[in-house]
Amino acid sequence: MKVFMLVLDGIADRPIKELGYKTPLEYASKKNIDELSKMGINGILDIISPGIRPGSDVAHLSILGYDPYKYYTGRGPLEALGVGLELGDEDIAFRTNFATVNNDWIVLDRRAGRIENGYIFDDVINSIGRIDDVKIIYKTSLSHRGVLILRGKNLGEKVSDTDPHKVGERVRECIPLVNDESSRKTARIINEFTKKVYELLNNHPENIKRENEGKPKANILLVRGAGKIKRVESFQSKYGIRGACIAKTAIIKGVGRLLGMHVEDSEEKYEDRINQALNLLNEYDFVLLNIKEGDEAGHDGDFMRKVRIIEEIDKALNPVFEFIEDNYFVLLADHTTPCSVRDHTGDEVPMLIVGPEVRKDDVEKFSERDCAKGYIGRIRALDLMNYLLNLINKLEKFGA
Amino acid sequence: MKVFMLVLDGIADRPIKELGYKTPLEYASKKNIDELSKMGINGILDIISPGIRPGSDVAHLSILGYDPYKYYTGRGPLEALGVGLELGDEDIAFRTNFATVNNDWIVLDRRAGRIENGYIFDDVINSIGRIDDVKIIYKTSLSHRGVLILRGKNLGEKVSDTDPHKVGERVRECIPLVNDESSRKTARIINEFTKKVYELLNNHPENIKRENEGKPKANILLVRGAGKIKRVESFQSKYGIRGACIAKTAIIKGVGRLLGMHVEDSEEKYEDRINQALNLLNEYDFVLLNIKEGDEAGHDGDFMRKVRIIEEIDKALNPVFEFIEDNYFVLLADHTTPCSVRDHTGDEVPMLIVGPEVRKDDVEKFSERDCAKGYIGRIRALDLMNYLLNLINKLEKFGA
């Protein structure tokens, strides 16, 4: 028996006035998903504990049974793993974004007009090579986003962001957050790096071209979320089963790589993604498929888009019904992203589990409120993997 | 957005035969409270963990997110803060009550006939001044109840009560509960103090007057609940919001003061208390209003009084409906005080949360059993503050 876990990122929401005080999950027409709820057991999940607002990285660690209070390392290292960079135990990783600054380094656009092709600057940034004895490794992940790795001796990760997180403010100096030599060294390298990047990019032909086209220059890199990797017990060693993770976003792929799972980029169309997961399940015991689009609609406050995304995903789920004849399917959100808040909140998320031997309950629809009436009640994400391993008889007995 | 938390002390109960196997909350006619349940989300709360019987002090610590297993210091220090005494880190605080003893120190009345004006003896008790190098500070809080502080060097708090907790038994000697010099010293001072109090009070003119009036003398002070204060992170620092606490009882005010909240005595009439809370909410982000009367009815086993109290409080809640258009209101009991038991029990308590964006459930009445069917299910009091901070968007995100 195998487990297909479908994580609809940020799909949970709060009742929306324009939808008649329904959530997108309640409003959407979703025959397949509701049928799966009807055939299965339902409940609500605290991703961390009641009320705590999780990032998607923290949420996925928790859902996969790794306590984020123990294992979370900041977003930098996960993003680095996510974009496929190798990360040494001593490396310091940062998330970065291209931004536009004026001559005084006042930030005019935190995303350099959401530049589509930031990767064209990868080589010029990597041409910096070293600063002192520290090797500079940079890679653009998607549009304006990227990852920076500092590789060298005695580097500390307790340093501040250079990203002021606000337009109209000056690029921040990177400062050590603890008083030790290694953090001072990291801060010094980052400040030197920022200067060099500006020198290389401000009059770079591609930026001159952007300027002529009326686009904001990508003339600086802002860094944030410094961290070192923490090695964790692999998914396979912890659970004795082979796991795979399919996602579009680097950060989720990073979580999968941290746990030593097989990681794949997801296909484009929803139905192709579902088939991709089902195909992988021929080879792996457990596949997590993350579908990010609902979360993005939530961040944009676009509840009708969220509704459409739910309805489109629903149509792609036909092949799941054959799968659950002999296996288990789990559907959940990794957190709530209310269209009203446009960010993650700590509200409970709905979950359904369906497969050969569940104690089927009375829930008829998959939604935040319907699932709350289900058989499972309220549990914590950290317990979910054990719950599933138990259903597929892959859990050791405790005691005799 | 702000939070108004109304704690109906000990209002939860067990089904009562005389009320047709209903609890007072189920039996009472309470239009407003039920309407709030209907508009909101409901659940049951474990104040500590299933079954654990909390005191009101422990319950309020837990409800405010401070683990009582870590932060509870015994009732003495909280009561001392509650009556407005300053408490040093080395002081030992006791709760006290005036009692009536005969010449052999057999307790005839543990409350000296619930003496109304115990404070008339404050000066004579404080005239003791010092015993050895230990300063004696005494204050009557309400009727027969008061607080004693020992201030000096090398005082330990691990000592027994002198209160035998039963009529007909002799006043107990205070003994050290651990074998160390500091606890022995405290015990010695308390025994000396008890003797001096008896000498000062037994033939005091006010007691002769009481005797002539046929009232039991207040001729001794029984002490219990020795403790030292433990400093905790303030409410404001922990949550980043400004909090206030309104109560009649010293112990609840003591909890508020321990957490550095703004603390006020509550008004007399229920509607004035509600308005007092709503007015404070102009200035504070969070106000806890404790209404004690239901608990007292429970301790007296007077279920009809409990019903009346619920109905009177209900009538005072009209102004809450305007408040919740833009803010959140929480109603809960801090513990169950069954009229049959006449003391706190560890039964779950009902809770409702209502405000602009809750995922409204099907519950139509606020009661122990109705709330158990609500959206929230069952959570622990220690998670409640995070739950509320999430709703008012005052919680930091964990991860990204």
Contacts between the chains, C-beta under 8 A, distances in Angstrom:
chain1	res1	chain2	res2	distance
A	14	B	357	4.5
A	14	B	358	7.8
A	14	B	359	6.4
A	15	B	357	7.0
A	15	B	358	7.9
A	15	B	359	6.2
A	15	B	360	6.8
A	21	B	360	7.4
A	23	B	359	7.3
A	44	B	377	7.1
A	48	B	398	6.5
A	49	B	383	5.5
A	49	B	386	6.9
A	50	B	379	5.0
A	50	B	380	7.9
A	50	B	383	3.9
A	50	B	384	7.6
A	50	B	386	6.1
A	50	B	387	4.7
A	51	B	383	6.2
A	51	B	385	7.7
A	51	B	386	3.3
A	51	B	387	3.8
A	51	B	388	7.2
A	51	B	389	6.4
A	51	B	390	4.0
A	51	B	391	7.9
A	51	B	395	6.6
A	52	B	386	5.7
A	52	B	390	7.4
A	52	B	395	7.2
A	52	B	398	6.0
A	53	B	390	6.2
A	53	B	395	5.2
A	53	B	396	7.2
A	53	B	397	4.6
A	53	B	398	6.4
A	54	B	397	7.3
A	54	B	398	5.6
A	54	B	399	5.7
A	55	B	397	5.7
A	55	B	398	6.4
A	55	B	399	2.7
A	55	B	400	4.1
A	56	B	399	7.2
A	56	B	400	7.4
A	57	B	399	4.8
A	57	B	400	6.1
A	58	B	398	5.2
A	58	B	399	3.0
A	58	B	400	8.0
A	59	B	399	7.2
A	68	B	398	6.8
A	68	B	399	6.6
A	72	B	398	7.7
A	72	B	399	6.1
A	75	B	399	7.1
A	75	B	400	4.4
A	95	B	400	7.9
A	225	B	400	6.7
A	251	B	400	7.3
A	338	B	357	7.1
A	340	B	357	6.4
A	341	B	393	6.4
A	343	B	397	7.2
A	344	B	397	5.9
A	345	B	390	5.6
A	345	B	393	7.6
A	346	B	386	6.7
A	346	B	387	7.5
A	346	B	390	3.8
A	346	B	395	6.2
A	347	B	359	7.4
A	347	B	390	6.8
A	368	B	359	5.3
A	369	B	359	5.4
A	369	B	360	7.8
A	369	B	361	6.5
A	369	B	375	6.2
A	372	B	359	7.9
A	372	B	361	7.3
A	372	B	375	4.9
A	372	B	377	6.6
A	377	B	377	5.6
A	377	B	378	7.5
A	378	B	376	7.9
A	378	B	377	4.1
A	378	B	378	6.6
A	378	B	379	7.3
